[in-house]
């Protein structure tokens, strides 16, 4: 096995608990090694630091698998998958949760989501691609799914030297999979939907709006396939409007409303949310609750300034649309918008909207997306519930 020797002083990042080592932090690699192989990570003085998968083509050249000097093989992978599943057995509905969350579960760049009897797998690094079949076999042993579908149609794979692809890995998978979340039923397009087909990270946050929905008039912006909107209807809202720019997403949301018997309460429209918020204000409309759950406005640090303006704009308009004493539920899944930054954006919007906010809760992703304190990248979702006073 080859040794990746770090530049003097760079071992501190490994000692801190971070699971990544950048290509620029490696002094040399000794021994025969192919891209994707497991290597020993050593300090400049030769001290063992970790076992990692190595890809010289990637900026994240080393992804740590273990800080023990142990064999990384099929048995190791089975143990990590079992550990991930056992953790979720303690609190989660295993038919509606993220089963593996990459570095947080000691399986870097591997994502597995569970919908009904189907698992959807993403493998986003060359090193872990070598273990894909072992991961699938371990999942079958632990969970006995109807099928496992591969959603590796992600551009980041190309940075790893991998092709984008999708397809059946195990069993059988229908075009649409029915799943229940917090008592709300959804049809999930695991083959063609965004990412793995559904955003499970907001599950606990969607449940958290329940106390404020009864009898409420609700506007759900960036609704995607209707997740927050249908929860609001399920929790007793009198009238819910979900908005998304994608006509395909709106059609899916309407089908989900029918599935839950909520078509009379929850309606959807295809529109640009930024334009719609301005139109609603011009028409002097108001709501008991406005929900803002946009897609990531930035995926790079260089675009943070533009993303900040976008988040401020929708939060400002959202606050203005909430009636006195109503509620704003506002979210950001942009990794580069840190929690304190997001709070500052909300405060700036509050000042410009000339309202007062009372924080009800400030939340993050669900427990099935666990956070590593040593790796800020693993905490990306922010969700604030605020009462608005005018």
C-alpha positions as CSV (number, residue, x, y, z in Angstrom):
1,X,0.0,0.0,0.0
2,X,1.3,3.4,-0.9
3,X,2.0,6.2,1.6
4,X,0.7,9.8,1.1
5,X,3.1,12.0,3.1
6,X,1.8,15.4,4.1
7,X,3.7,18.7,4.0
8,X,5.0,19.6,7.4
9,X,2.3,21.3,9.5
10,X,-0.6,20.1,7.3
11,X,-1.2,17.1,9.6
12,X,-2.9,19.4,12.0
13,X,-6.0,19.3,9.8
14,X,-6.2,15.5,10.2
15,X,-5.6,15.7,13.9
16,X,-8.5,18.2,14.1
17,X,-10.8,15.5,12.9
18,X,-11.5,16.9,9.4
19,X,-12.1,14.1,6.9
20,X,-10.5,15.8,3.9
21,X,-6.9,16.4,2.8
22,X,-6.4,18.7,-0.2
23,X,-4.0,17.9,-3.0
24,X,-1.9,21.0,-2.2
25,X,-1.2,19.6,1.3
26,X,0.5,16.4,0.0
27,X,4.3,16.5,-0.2
28,X,4.7,13.2,-2.1
29,X,3.2,9.7,-2.6
30,X,5.6,6.8,-2.1
31,X,4.9,3.4,-3.6
32,X,2.7,2.1,-6.5
33,X,-0.7,3.7,-6.4
34,X,-3.6,4.0,-8.9
35,X,-6.2,6.8,-8.7
36,X,-8.9,5.6,-6.3
37,X,-6.7,3.3,-4.2
38,X,-6.6,3.2,-0.4
39,X,-3.4,4.7,0.9
40,X,-1.7,5.3,4.3
41,X,-1.7,9.0,5.3
42,X,1.5,9.9,7.1
43,X,3.0,12.9,8.7
44,X,6.3,14.4,7.4
45,X,8.0,12.4,10.2
46,X,6.4,9.2,9.2
47,X,3.7,9.0,11.9
48,X,0.6,7.1,10.8
49,X,-2.5,9.5,10.6
50,X,-5.2,7.7,8.7
51,X,-6.3,5.4,5.9
52,X,-7.9,7.3,3.0
53,X,-8.9,6.9,-0.6
54,X,-6.6,8.8,-2.9
55,X,-7.4,10.6,-6.2
56,X,-4.7,12.9,-7.5
57,X,-7.2,14.3,-10.1
58,X,-9.4,15.8,-7.3
59,X,-8.8,18.9,-5.3
60,X,-9.9,16.8,-2.3
61,X,-7.2,14.3,-2.9
62,X,-7.5,12.2,0.3
63,X,-10.9,11.3,1.8
64,X,-10.4,9.7,5.2
65,X,-12.0,6.3,5.8
66,X,-10.4,5.4,9.2
67,X,-8.0,6.9,11.7
68,X,-7.0,3.3,12.7
69,X,-4.4,1.3,11.0
70,X,-6.9,-1.3,9.8
71,X,-7.6,-3.2,6.6
72,X,-10.1,-1.4,4.3
73,X,-12.0,-4.2,2.6
74,X,-15.5,-5.6,2.1
75,X,-15.8,-6.4,5.8
76,X,-14.9,-2.9,6.7
77,X,-17.6,-1.5,4.3
78,X,-20.2,-3.9,5.7
79,X,-19.4,-2.6,9.2
80,X,-19.7,1.0,8.2
81,X,-23.0,0.4,6.5
82,X,-24.3,-1.5,9.5
83,X,-23.2,1.3,11.9
84,X,-25.1,3.9,9.7
85,X,-28.3,1.8,9.6
86,X,-28.2,1.0,13.3
87,X,-27.9,4.7,14.2
88,X,-31.1,5.4,12.2
89,X,-32.9,2.4,13.7
90,X,-32.8,4.3,17.0
91,X,-35.1,7.2,15.8
92,X,-36.0,7.1,12.1
93,X,-38.6,5.7,9.9
94,X,-36.3,3.5,7.8
95,X,-38.6,3.8,4.8
96,X,-38.3,7.6,4.8
97,X,-34.8,8.8,5.7
98,X,-31.2,9.4,4.6
99,X,-29.6,6.1,5.3
100,X,-25.9,7.1,4.6
101,X,-24.7,10.7,4.8
102,X,-21.2,10.5,3.4
103,X,-18.4,11.7,5.6
104,X,-20.7,11.9,8.6
105,X,-21.2,8.1,8.4
106,X,-17.5,7.3,7.6
107,X,-18.3,6.6,4.0
108,X,-17.0,9.7,2.2
109,X,-18.9,11.0,-0.8
110,X,-21.6,8.3,-0.5
111,X,-25.2,9.2,-0.2
112,X,-28.1,6.7,0.2
113,X,-31.7,7.8,0.6
114,X,-34.6,5.4,1.5
115,X,-38.0,5.9,-0.1
116,X,-40.6,3.2,0.7
117,X,-39.0,0.0,-0.2
118,X,-36.4,1.5,-2.6
119,X,-32.9,2.8,-1.9
120,X,-31.2,5.5,-4.1
121,X,-27.4,5.5,-4.1
122,X,-25.0,8.2,-5.1
123,X,-21.2,7.6,-5.2
124,X,-19.4,10.9,-5.8
125,X,-15.7,10.0,-5.5
126,X,-13.5,7.7,-7.5
127,X,-12.2,5.9,-4.4
128,X,-15.6,5.0,-3.1
129,X,-16.8,3.9,-6.6
130,X,-14.5,0.9,-6.0
131,X,-16.7,-0.1,-3.1
132,X,-20.0,0.6,-4.7
133,X,-21.0,-3.1,-5.1
134,X,-19.9,-3.8,-1.5
135,X,-22.1,-1.0,-0.3
136,X,-25.1,-2.3,-2.3
137,X,-24.6,-5.8,-0.9
138,X,-24.3,-4.5,2.6
139,X,-27.5,-2.5,2.2
140,X,-29.3,-5.6,0.9
141,X,-28.2,-7.6,3.9
142,X,-29.2,-4.9,6.4
143,X,-32.5,-3.6,4.9
144,X,-33.6,-6.1,2.2
145,X,-35.0,-3.4,-0.1
146,X,-37.1,-4.1,-3.1
147,X,-34.4,-2.4,-5.2
148,X,-31.5,-0.1,-5.3
149,X,-31.2,2.6,-8.0
150,X,-28.1,4.5,-8.9
151,X,-28.4,8.2,-9.4
152,X,-24.8,9.1,-10.4
153,X,-25.9,11.8,-12.9
154,X,-24.0,14.4,-10.9
155,X,-21.4,16.8,-12.6
156,X,-19.1,16.6,-9.6
157,X,-18.3,13.0,-10.6
158,X,-16.5,14.3,-13.7
159,X,-14.1,16.3,-11.5
160,X,-13.2,12.9,-10.0
161,X,-12.6,11.4,-13.4
162,X,-15.9,9.4,-13.3
163,X,-18.7,9.3,-15.9
164,X,-22.2,10.3,-15.0
165,X,-24.7,7.4,-15.1
166,X,-28.0,6.1,-13.7
167,X,-29.4,2.6,-13.5
168,X,-30.6,-0.3,-11.5
169,X,-28.1,-1.8,-9.1
170,X,-30.3,-4.4,-7.3
171,X,-33.8,-5.8,-7.5
172,X,-36.5,-3.8,-9.2
173,X,-37.5,-0.1,-9.0
174,X,-40.7,1.5,-10.3
175,X,-40.8,4.9,-12.0
176,X,-42.6,6.4,-9.0
177,X,-42.2,5.2,-5.4
178,X,-44.7,6.0,-2.7
179,X,-43.3,7.2,0.6
180,X,-44.9,8.5,3.8
181,X,-43.3,11.4,5.7
182,X,-44.8,12.6,9.0
183,X,-48.1,11.1,7.9
184,X,-48.1,12.8,4.4
185,X,-47.9,10.6,1.3
186,X,-45.6,11.4,-1.6
187,X,-44.8,9.9,-5.0
188,X,-41.1,10.1,-5.5
189,X,-39.5,10.1,-9.0
190,X,-36.3,8.3,-8.0
191,X,-35.2,7.9,-11.6
192,X,-35.6,11.5,-12.9
193,X,-36.4,13.8,-10.0
194,X,-33.9,16.3,-8.6
195,X,-30.9,14.7,-6.9
196,X,-32.2,11.4,-5.4
197,X,-35.9,12.4,-6.1
198,X,-36.9,14.1,-2.8
199,X,-35.3,16.4,-0.2
200,X,-35.4,14.4,3.1
201,X,-33.2,16.9,5.0
202,X,-36.3,19.1,5.8
203,X,-38.4,16.2,7.3
204,X,-38.1,17.3,10.9
205,X,-38.4,21.0,10.0
206,X,-41.7,20.3,8.1
207,X,-43.0,18.6,11.2
208,X,-42.0,21.6,13.3
209,X,-44.5,23.9,11.5
210,X,-47.5,21.9,12.8
211,X,-48.5,24.1,15.8
212,X,-48.8,27.2,13.6
213,X,-50.9,25.8,10.7
214,X,-54.4,25.2,12.0
215,X,-56.8,27.4,10.1
216,X,-53.9,29.3,8.5
217,X,-53.7,30.8,5.0
218,X,-50.2,29.7,3.8
219,X,-47.9,30.6,0.9
220,X,-45.2,28.1,0.2
221,X,-42.5,29.4,-2.1
222,X,-40.1,27.1,-4.0
223,X,-42.4,24.2,-3.2
224,X,-40.8,21.7,-5.5
225,X,-43.1,18.7,-5.3
226,X,-45.2,20.2,-2.5
227,X,-43.5,19.0,0.6
228,X,-44.0,22.0,3.0
229,X,-47.3,22.9,1.3
230,X,-48.8,19.5,1.9
231,X,-47.6,19.3,5.4
232,X,-49.3,22.7,6.1
233,X,-52.6,21.2,4.6
234,X,-52.2,18.0,6.6
235,X,-51.7,20.0,9.8
236,X,-55.0,21.9,9.3
237,X,-54.3,25.0,7.2
238,X,-57.4,26.4,5.6
239,X,-55.8,27.5,2.3
240,X,-52.4,26.7,0.9
241,X,-50.7,28.0,-2.3
242,X,-47.5,26.3,-3.4
243,X,-45.3,28.0,-6.0
244,X,-42.4,26.7,-8.1
245,X,-40.9,27.7,-11.4
246,X,-40.9,24.2,-12.7
247,X,-44.1,23.1,-14.3
248,X,-43.0,19.5,-14.0
249,X,-42.6,19.9,-10.2
250,X,-46.0,21.6,-9.9
251,X,-47.6,18.7,-11.7
252,X,-45.9,16.3,-9.3
253,X,-47.1,18.4,-6.4
254,X,-50.7,18.4,-7.7
255,X,-50.6,14.6,-7.9
256,X,-49.3,14.5,-4.3
257,X,-52.2,16.7,-3.2
258,X,-54.7,14.3,-4.8
259,X,-52.9,11.4,-3.2
260,X,-53.5,13.0,0.3
261,X,-57.1,14.2,-0.5
262,X,-55.9,17.8,-0.1
263,X,-56.7,19.1,-3.6
264,X,-59.5,21.3,-2.3
265,X,-57.2,22.9,0.3
266,X,-53.7,22.9,-1.3
267,X,-53.2,24.4,-4.7
268,X,-50.1,25.0,-6.8
269,X,-49.0,27.4,-9.5
270,X,-45.9,27.6,-11.8
271,X,-44.3,31.0,-11.4
272,X,-41.0,32.8,-10.7
273,X,-41.1,33.3,-7.0
274,X,-39.2,36.7,-7.1
275,X,-41.8,38.1,-9.5
276,X,-44.8,36.5,-7.6
277,X,-43.7,38.1,-4.3
278,X,-43.7,41.5,-5.9
279,X,-47.1,40.9,-7.5
280,X,-48.6,39.7,-4.3
281,X,-47.4,42.8,-2.4
282,X,-48.8,45.1,-5.2
283,X,-52.2,43.4,-4.7
284,X,-51.9,43.9,-0.9
285,X,-52.3,40.2,-0.2
286,X,-51.3,38.8,3.2
287,X,-50.8,35.4,4.7
288,X,-50.8,33.8,8.2
289,X,-47.6,31.9,7.2
290,X,-45.0,32.4,4.4
291,X,-42.6,29.5,3.8
292,X,-39.3,30.2,1.9
293,X,-37.4,27.0,1.0
294,X,-35.3,27.9,-2.1
295,X,-32.7,25.8,-3.8
296,X,-29.1,26.7,-3.1
297,X,-28.4,30.2,-4.5
298,X,-24.7,29.6,-4.6
299,X,-22.5,26.5,-4.8
300,X,-19.2,28.5,-4.7
301,X,-17.7,31.0,-2.3
302,X,-17.2,33.5,-5.2
303,X,-21.0,33.8,-5.6
304,X,-21.9,34.4,-2.0
305,X,-22.5,38.2,-2.5
306,X,-25.1,37.6,-5.2
307,X,-26.7,34.8,-3.1
308,X,-26.9,37.1,-0.1
309,X,-28.8,39.7,-2.2
310,X,-31.2,37.0,-3.4
311,X,-31.9,35.7,0.1
312,X,-32.4,39.2,1.5
313,X,-34.9,40.0,-1.3
314,X,-37.1,37.0,-0.8
315,X,-37.0,37.3,3.0
316,X,-37.8,41.1,2.8
317,X,-40.9,40.4,0.6
318,X,-41.9,37.4,2.6
319,X,-41.9,39.4,5.8
320,X,-44.0,42.1,4.2
321,X,-46.6,39.5,3.1
322,X,-47.0,38.0,6.6
323,X,-49.8,39.5,8.6
324,X,-49.2,41.0,12.0
325,X,-48.6,38.1,14.4
326,X,-48.2,35.6,11.5
327,X,-45.2,33.3,10.9
328,X,-42.2,33.3,8.5
329,X,-40.5,29.9,7.9
330,X,-37.2,30.6,6.0
331,X,-34.5,28.3,4.9
332,X,-31.2,28.1,3.1
333,X,-29.4,25.0,1.9
334,X,-26.4,26.9,0.5
335,X,-23.3,25.4,2.2
336,X,-21.4,28.7,1.8
337,X,-24.0,30.7,3.5
338,X,-23.0,30.0,7.1
339,X,-25.5,30.0,10.0
340,X,-24.4,33.4,11.3
341,X,-24.4,34.9,7.8
342,X,-28.0,33.7,7.3
343,X,-29.1,35.2,10.6
344,X,-27.5,38.5,9.5
345,X,-29.4,38.4,6.2
346,X,-32.7,37.9,8.0
347,X,-31.9,40.8,10.4
348,X,-31.1,43.0,7.4
349,X,-34.3,42.1,5.7
350,X,-36.2,42.7,8.9
351,X,-34.9,46.3,9.2
352,X,-35.7,47.1,5.6
353,X,-39.2,45.5,5.9
354,X,-39.7,47.6,9.1
355,X,-41.0,44.7,11.1
356,X,-40.0,43.0,14.3
357,X,-39.2,39.3,14.5
358,X,-39.5,36.8,17.4
359,X,-37.6,33.7,16.9
360,X,-39.6,30.6,17.6
361,X,-37.0,28.0,16.5
362,X,-33.7,28.0,14.7
363,X,-33.1,24.6,13.2
364,X,-30.8,22.6,10.9
365,X,-31.0,19.4,8.9
366,X,-32.6,16.3,10.4
367,X,-30.8,13.8,12.6
368,X,-30.5,11.4,9.7
369,X,-28.1,14.0,8.2
370,X,-25.7,14.1,11.2
371,X,-23.2,16.9,11.6
372,X,-19.4,16.5,12.3
373,X,-18.3,19.3,14.5
374,X,-14.8,19.1,12.9
375,X,-16.3,19.5,9.4
376,X,-18.4,22.6,9.0
377,X,-19.3,21.4,5.5
378,X,-21.5,18.7,6.9
379,X,-23.8,21.4,8.4
380,X,-25.4,23.1,5.4
381,X,-29.2,23.6,6.1
382,X,-30.6,26.5,8.1
383,X,-34.2,26.8,9.0
384,X,-35.7,29.7,11.0
385,X,-39.3,29.9,12.2
386,X,-40.1,33.5,13.2
387,X,-43.2,35.3,14.4
388,X,-43.6,38.6,12.5
389,X,-44.9,41.8,14.2
390,X,-45.7,45.0,12.4
